[in-house]
Amino acid sequence: MLVANFVNGIRAKQERCLLLAFEESDEQLYRNAAGWGINFKQLEEEGLLKVICLYPEISSLEDHFINIQEIVKDFKPDRIAIDSLSALSRTSSDKGFREFIIAFTSYLKHHEITGMFTSNTPLLAGGTSDTEGNISPITDSIILLRYVEMNGEMQRSIAVLKMRGSKHDSSIRQFSITEQGAEIGKNFAGISGILTGNPMLIKLE
């Protein structure tokens, strides 16, 4: 959903976006976006969006990087979204993957392209992945989405962990998905351990 909203932002500014999907087919992406009121096909027809779906294993990271550069040269996007880096990390060693991330982010900055990457954690309720450790030091902003088990019910949470050069809201807030898209609610007051996957009620004085 966050990627879909990132893509949809191109309409107001008449920018171009390249969406590289390594986990879902284009039809799945179109269907999911349509469920949130975002028409990817129309954006493509208007020449604002280019969607490319690939299996990570079909090429090495070096070949993926070369392919991306060729697409960028031809399409000239203002934004690039990758869903997800976790899928790409399966095709290389930790060292090779980190080198790819550094080279790719440097390439985006050099061409003044805004990038958005998604990364999955190994556990639904929290924890960190090797992918997060590789990308955290070189990204400007990090948004965390977590599942929270509360009173026998799974709820979603959202938090801005990092936003370089900004005094951002540091609270962990409730997050829900509706037919109209994402809705951010109140913060989880009186609860600790959400980001680690071990939420606990704390006594408020």
QUIDA-V431522 format. One line per field, one symbol per residue. ss: DSSP state (H for helix, E for strand, L for the rest). phi: phi as a letter, one per 30 degrees, with the letter a starting at -180 (. if undefined). psi: psi as a letter, one per 30 degrees, with the letter a starting at -180 (. if undefined). A space follows every 10 residues. Layout:
ss = ???
phi = ???
psi = ???
//
This chain:
ss = LHHHHHHHLH HHHLLLEEEE ELLLLHHHHH HHHHHLLLLH HHHHHLLLEE EEELLHHHLL HHHHHHHHHH HHHHHLLLEE EEELHHHHHL LLLHHHHHHH HHHHHHHHHH LLLEEEELLL LLELLELLLH HHHHHHHHLL EEEEEEEEEE LLEEEEEEEE EEELLLLLLL LLEEEEEELL EEEEEEELLL EELLLLLLLE ELLLL
phi = .ddddddddd ddchccbccc ccbbdddddd dddddciccd ddddddicbb cbcbdeddbd dddddddddd dddddhdcbb bcbbdedddd cadedddddd dddddddddd chcdcbccbc cdcdcljccd ddddcedccd bbcccbdbdb hibdccbbac dabeibccdc dccdbbcbdd jdbccddddi bbidddibdb dcdcd
psi = eeeeeeefff eefhlkkkjj kgflleeeee eeeefggkje eeeeefgfkk kkklkeffll eeeeeeeeee eeeefilfkk kkjlfeeeff glleeeeeee eeeeeeeeee ghkkkkklkk lfkefallle eeeefefgle kkkkklkkjj hgkklklkkj ekjkgkilkg ljlkklklff bkkkbllikg klgeffgikk klkk.
//
